[in-house]
């Protein structure tokens, strides 16, 4: 490790943990640390998920200090203070959860009941909390132009339905003292004391539509908040208070709306610096929602042109190439994000959002509410789970390796050519937690067709596990197809997160999403070289295990530092150029997994792959039919139950 040069800290707040990373200018991570976050659930309402800003901030401080200590231990003769002195920027990303405080930043309780609105620890409604279903339905019934910019329907996971839920239940005098933050913006507020908001959080989660014009009292024409929309849904108080409670573009109210990585206020406050073990005034970059930080940390990747040697890389991509690269940030849930120069409206897909990361660019976001969580659910609720864990412990393997070994044993035993052939008659529909995209229907539910009386063996669990992976891949295809049909041209999927290490799932994504009828069929799936199941030369230099999301947060810190060093005012194109260069310099190399079915389009080269493609295409048609069947059945039951 070099003992000179600037360092950057990235902080990622996931659903269940805080992670901090200390990065060099080239993206090499010197040290990482993580801590679990406490989440409160309700004993009577499965929809409730709550967290605490104080709990999260305490975990952040501990993780950052771990990084400084760990890096110092690797550098002979250097103390933690020496490492801290080299830190030039810090960036935050977080889940799109709603943090509620008073106007001085003190946490306000969000739990329904007598304590709602009082000061308290449980002051975050987690993104996965689905309490605001009725409020989302009421908002969607308005037909407002604002809905056009969230795929036609607002999700109950967004912040405005949750704020409306609180308003309906909180005493008016308590509601009026609240300020509401998407969690990334709360963290930059806690770090700097400045209430500037990120364009990412406001545009993607708070109904800030920067292209909707609005006349002001002084005759100027600003844009962003739609007064009529907020009055119509019952949040007129926000309008009357100048939107100061949720962030404002009005300079009179002191609020700024910043694109990714632009410096917030005067940098790290004295109090926050003391808590983090850093120096006051360090540049703090405007934050991002975690999925967008994952986009930042992946789509600039250059693929290895010879994975076996690990040497040569593709040429540096241009920012224009980003419009053909779909980031799939796959953890507890999955988000699918793509950038375009013009706004593209796709029903059931969030957006188009203007300027959420790059000024002058638009983004669409698809998603699956439960993917990693679904895999875990399928395994943890199966009668063979104890057998699986016992076998994994006995063999010194992780449970996924055992499941993959079991599938391979079954494939050989059944004389099947592929795992997909093994599960051709087992169909799983994955919306166990509602559908985010492209149906945008929280009432959708999961389904399994093809079960037998063997419901307790390890073999039955392995087959159900593979059917789950297949369903996740098929639903990803439905999102990609919808994006491409409406005007996008996606050529590669850039996958990050815990699921990127699942080789079977990555192959299924590449094969299932390949559409031979497309004018520009998918080239394949790109994963970090550190996640690839390949014996790379010089593997230790490939930044194995780098989290794209926390790396994206570190990029925000570098962006804030470099922009703060500029002597002149920067235009949008220059800001975009700086950020794209940071992305291509700091992102680790990628490995392209091409569709194995791409070479079997009638050539007869590989009959097994031809069969694989036919089965996946047929399963996709069944997947689409399942959606219509479920809607039809639900409508029939609603009619007789009314």
N, C-alpha and C positions, 0 to 999 in steps of 0.2 A: 504494500500500500504506500502511495506517495504521501510524504509528510508535509506537502504544501499544496496550494491550489484551493479553490473554493469548494465548499460542500453544501449540499441541499438536503433538507428534510422533507419527506413525504409522510403524511398521516392519512390513513384510510380507516374510516369507520364503517364496518360491515354490519350485517344484521346481528351477529353474535359476538363480534370481537373488535378491538382496536388494534391497528398495526401501524408501527412507525418504522421508517427506513432512512438510513443515512447514505446518501448517494454522492458519487463523484460526478464531475462534469460529463463524463462519457456514459453515465448510467450504471456503472459498476456500484453495487450495493456493498458498503463496508460493514454494515451491521443492521439487523432487523430485530424487532421485539414485538410481541403481541400479548394482549390480555383479554380475557373474556369480559363481556358486558352483561350486566344483570338485566333480565327481562321479566316483567310481571305479567302473568296471565290471570284470567278470571276463572273461578271455579264453576261459574254458571253460564258464561258466554264465551264460546270458542273463538269469537271474532276479535277479542281484545288482546292487544300487545302494547305494553307501555315500558318506557325506559326513563333514564334520568340524565340530565345534562351534567350534574355534578359528578355522577359516577363515571360518565364517559370522559370528562375532562381530567379527572384524577388518573384514569387509566392512560390517557394520552401523555400526561406528565411523566408517569412512571416509565412508559415505553421510550420516550425521547431520552430520558436520563440513561436508560439501559443502552441505547445506541451510542451515546457519547462515551459511556464507560467501556463498552465493548470495543469501539474503535480505538480508544486510548490504549487498551490492553494489547492491541495488535501493533502499536507503534512505539517501539522502545524509546524511553526517555520523554514521552509525552503524557501530560495529564489531561483529565477531562476538560479542564478550562482551555487547554491548547486546541483541542478539537472544536469546542464550542466557538472559539474565536474565528475559526475558519468557515463557520456556517454563514452563508450569505442570503439564503432565502428559505422560506417554509411554505408548503402548500397543503391544503386540506381537501379531501373528498369525503363524502358521507352518503348514507342512504337518504332517500327522499322522505324523511320522517319529519313530523311537525313538532318543533320545539316552541314552548310557550313560556314567556317571562313577563314580568312587569316592565315598566319603562326604564327601570334601573338595572334590568338584567337578572332579577331574582326569580327563581323558578315558580311557576304557577301549576297547581295540581290539575290534571286532565282526567282524573278518574271520576266516573259518574257517581253521584251521591252527595252527601252533605258537605264534603270537603272540596267539591268542584269549584275551581276559581280561587281557592285559598292558597297561601304559600305552602309549598310542599316539594318533596323529592321527585315524585312521579310526574314529570313535566314534559314528557315526549310521547306523542302518539306515533308508534312505529309505522313504517310504510305498509306493512302487512296487515295492519289493523283494519277490519272491514265493518266497523260500527256505523259508518256513514252511508250505508246502502240507500236508505230512503232519501237522504239529502242529495245523493248523486242522481237518483231517479228524478227528483223534482227539478234539479238543474238541467238535466237532459231534456226535460219536457218543455223548456223555454224556447228551444230552437234558435238560440242566440248565435250570432256570427262567431262568437268566441269558440263555440263548439267545433267550428270548421277546422280550427287549429289544434284539435286533439283527436283527429280521426273521426269526428262526427259525434262522439260520445265521451263525456268526461268520466274518468275512472274514479271509483270510490277511494282509491289509493292516493289520489291527489290531495293537495292541501285545502282547497276551497271547500269541498264537501265536509272535511273535518272541522274547519273553522265554523262552518254553518251549524254543524252538530253541536259544537261548544256554545255558540251564540244562543241556540234554542234552549239550552239547559242551564246556562250560567246567569247569575244575577247581572243585570245590566251595568251596575256600577263596577262590578268585578271585570266584566268583559271589556269595558272602556279603558281599563288600565293595562290591558294586555298588549304585548307586541308578539307577532307570530313570525317564526323563521323556518324556512326549510333548513334542515340540519347543517348543510355545508356553510350557509350564511351565518348561522348561530356561532359556528366555530371561528370564523374570521372575526366576528363581533367580539367573542370572548378573548381572542388573541390580541386585538387592536383597540377595542372600545369604540370602533367606528361602525355605524349601521349601514354602510354600503352593502348593496345586495349584488349577487351574481346574476347576470343575464340568464345563465343556465337554469338556476333555481326558479327565478320569477317566470320565465317563459315556459319552462317545461312543466311546472307544478303549481303555479299560482295565478294562471290565467292572465298573464301580462302578454298582450299581443301587440308587438311593437310596430305593426303595419296598419293598425286600426287608428285612423286620425281622430283627434279630439280637440275641439276649440276650447280655449281658455279665456278667462275674464279679461286678460290684457290684449286679446285679439290675436295672440300667437297660436300656432297649430302644433300642439304636442301629440304624442301618441303613446299607446301602451295600455292604460286601464280603460275599460269600457264602462262608463258610469251607469248606463242603462242596465247592463248585465247585472251589476252588483245590486242595484236597486230592486231589480226584478226578482232576484233569488232570495232577497231578505237580508242583504248585508250592506244596506245603504249607509250604515254608520261608518264603514271604511271610506266611502266616498266623501262624506261630510268632514271627516278628519284628515282629508288630503292623502289618504292611503299610507299615512305614516306608520300605521300598525303593521303593515305587510311589506313596506318598502316603497319608495316613491322616486319618480324621475324629476320631481319639482325641486329645483335648487333652493327654493324658499323654505322647504322642509328639511334641507340638509342631506337628503339621500342621494346616493349615486348608484347607477346600475352599470356594472363592469363586465367585460368579456373575460374569458379565462386567463388567469395569471396576471392580470393588471394589478399593480400594487394597491393595497387597501390602506387608506389613511396614511399615518406616519410610521407604519410598521409595527413591530411587536411592542406592546405596552410594557411599562416597567414591571407591573404586577405579573403579567403573563410570563415575561422573561425570567423573573425570579422563580416562578413555579415550574418552568420548563428547563431551567438551568442554562439558558441562552442569554445572549446580549440584547439589551433594549435597542429597538429601532431596526432590527433585521427585517428585510422586505417580506411581506406576507401577500401571497397571490390570491386574487379572487378565486373562490373555490368552484368545485364541480360536484354534481351528483356522481356517485361512485361508478355507475355504468359509463358515464361520459369520460371519467378518468381512465377507465379501462379502454375506451376507444382511443384516448390520447396515448396510452402506453402500448398499443398494438399496431395500429394501421400504418405507422411509419416504418414498419419492419421491412428489411431487405432479406429475401430468402436465400438460403444457401443453394448455390447452383450444383454443388456436388456434396450432398449430405454425408457420404461415406468418408470424405476427406476432411470436411468441415472448414475448407479454406476460402474458396471464392464466393462472392456475394453478387446479387443482382445490382445493377446501377442504382444510384440514388433516385427514388421516385419523386415526381413533381407533386405539388399539392393537388393538381387536377386529378391525379390518379386516385386520390382518396375517395372520389365519388363512385368508384367501382369496388370499393373495399367495405364490406359489411363487418362491423365488429360484433362478435357474439360474446358477451361477458356472462359467463356461465358459472354460477355458484349455487346459493340457495334457490334463487330464481334465475332466469336468463333474460338479458336485454339484447336487442338487435338494433344497432345504430348505424346509420349511413348518412353521409354528407352530400349535399348537392349545391350547385351554384344558384339554382332557381328553386323556389318553393314548389314541392310536389305534394298534392293532396291525395291521401290514400285512406279510404274509409276503413276504420278499425285499427289504423296505425297512428300512434300519437304524432303530432306535428301537422304540417311543417312548422318547425321552430326557427325563428330568425336569430342569428348571432349567439347561439348557446355556447359555442366554443370559439369559432373563428369569426371575427367581424366580417360581414358581407357574405356569409355562407348560411345555408339552411340545413336542418337535420330532421330526419324522421326516426322514430323509435318504436320498434315492436317489442313484444315481450311475452314471456311465459311465467306466470305467477309462481309456479312450483316445478322445478326440475331437479336440482340436487336434493331439495326437500322431499320431492316425490320418490326419488330413488331410495332415500333413507326410509321413507314411510313404508314402501313396499317390502324392504328387507326387515325392518324392525317389527312389523305386524305379522310376519309370516311364521308359522309354527316351527320352521326349521332354522330360525335365527340363532338359537343356542348351539345347534349342531354346526352351523357355519362358523360362529366365533370359536367354538372348541377346536374345530379342524384347523382354523387359521393359527391359533395359538400352538397347537401340536406341531404344525409344519413350519412355523416361523414365518408365516406369510400374512399379508393383509387380506381382508375379507374379499376384496374385489379380485385379487389374483386367484383365490380359491374358487370364486364363481366362474371366472374365465377358464380355469382348469376343468371345472365340472362341465362347462359347455363343450370344451374340446373333447372330453371323454364321451359325452353324449353324441357329438357329431360323428366320431369314429364308430361308435357302437351302432348308431342308426344308419351308417353309410350315407350321411348327408354331405353335400358338397360345401355348404356354408351354414353358419349359425342361423341365418335368416330362414333357410329352408327348414331348420328344426322347429321354428316358431311360426310357420306359415299359417297355421290354423288357430293361433292364439293372438287375439287382437285387444289391445289396451288403448282406451281413450284417456288422455292425461290431465284433463281439467278438473282435478280433485279440489282445487282452490279457485274455481272460476276461470274464465278466459279473459286474458288481457288483449291478445291480438291473434288473428285479425277479426275476431267476432265482436270483441269488446262487450262481453256478456258475463257479469259476475255470477249469474245463476247456472251457468254450465257446470256439469258435474262429471266425475270420472266414471269409466265403465270398463268392464273386462268381459270378453266373450271368448269361450273356448276352454273353460276350466273342466277338469276331470275330478274324479274322486280322490286322485292322488294330490292332496293339498298339503301334505306335511313333510315330504321328502326334500332333501337338498337339491335333487334334480328338478323338482317342480319349482323351487325358489329360483334356481338358475335360469329356467325357461321364462319365468315371469319377469325376472330382472332384465333379460334380453328384450322381451316384449316392451318393457318400459323404455329402454334406450331407443328402440325402434320408434315408439310413439313420439318421443322427444324430437327425434330426427325428422319424422314426417310432419310434425307441427311446425318445425323450423322451415321445411320446404313450403308449407302453406303461407308463411310470412314472406319468404323470399319471392315466391310466385306473385303474391299480391303487390309487393313493392315493384317488381319488374313490369307487371302488367300496367301499372299506373305511370311508368316513365323512368324508373331507375334502371340501371344496367349493372347489376352486381356480378362480378366475375370471380371474387374470392371471399371466403368467410375467414375472418381473423378471430380465432377462438382463444379466450383467456379464462382464468379462474380454475377452480379445482377440477372441473370436468374435462379440462384440456388434457389431463394426464390419463384419461380413460381411452385407450387405443381403440377399443371396439366402438365406442360412441363416436370418436372422430372419423373412423372409417364409415360408419353408418351415415353421418352427416354428409360426407363427401359423396357417397353413393346415392343417398335418398334425394339430395338436393340437385343432383345432376339431371338436367332436362335436355335431352338430345334434340328436341324440336325447337329449342331456343336459337336465335341467330347468333348469340354469344353465350354458349353453355358454360356452366361453372367450371373454372379451372381446378378448383379444389378447396381444401381447408388448410389454413396456415396456423401453425402453433409455434410457440417459442421453442427454440432448439433445446432448451433445458427440459421441456415437457415431452419431447419426442422420444419414442422407444427405438433409438438408433445409437449405435456405438460411435460417438463422435470423437474425432481426434481432438486433443487438447480440451477435453470436456470441461475442465475446471475453469477455463477462461471464458466459457460461454454463459456465465452468470446463471448457473443452474438454479431453478426454483424462484427466479425473479417473479414477483407478483406484478402483473401489468397495471393493476389499479393503484397500488402504492407507488409504483414507479411513475405513473401519470401524475400523482400528487406531487412527487419530487420535481417533475417537470414544471409544474405550476410555480414552485419555489424558485427555480432557475429563471423562469420567465419574468417573475416579479423583480428579481435582482437585475437582470439585463435591461429591462425597461426602465427601472429606477436610475440606472447609470447613464441613460441617454440624455444628452444635453438639450435636444430639441423635441418639440411635440411630434408624436408619431401618428401617421395616418393609418387607416384600416389595413391597407395592403402591406405596409411595413410591419405592423403588429402580426399579421398572419404569416409573413415571411419568417420573422424571428421564431414564432412558435413552431412552425413546420420544421425549421432547421433543428430546433431543440429535439423534436420528436424523432427525426431520422438519425440524429447523433446518439441519443440516449436509449433508443429501443433495441433490445438484443436481437440477434439474427433469428429468422423464422425458418421453418421447414414446411414445404408444400406437400400435402397429402392429396394426390390427384384421385379423381373417381376411378375406382377399379372397373366400373361398368362402362366407362367412356370408350374403351377399346372393343366393346363387344356388341356394337350396334349392327348386327346382321353379318359381321365378318366371319363368324364361326371360329374365331381364334381361341376362345375360351368358353366352352359350353356352360361351365359353372357360373361364370360371370354373367352370361346371357340370362341364365335362369334367375340369378340374384336380382338382376335388373327387372325382369318380368314380375317377380314376387313383390319387390318394393313398389313398383308402379301399381300393381293390383292392390296392395295394402294401402297405398295412398288414396285410391278411389274409395276403398272401404272406409278409410279415415274420414273422408269428406261426406260420405253417406251417413256415417254415424252422427255427424253434427246435425244433419237435417232430420234424422230419425228422432234424436233426442229433443229437438225443438218441437217436432210434431207431437210427440208423446206428452211433453210438458204442457203444450197448448190444450191438448185433449183433457188432461187432468185438471188444469185450471178451469176449464169450462164446466166440468161436472162438479167441481168443488165450490163454485161460486154460488 
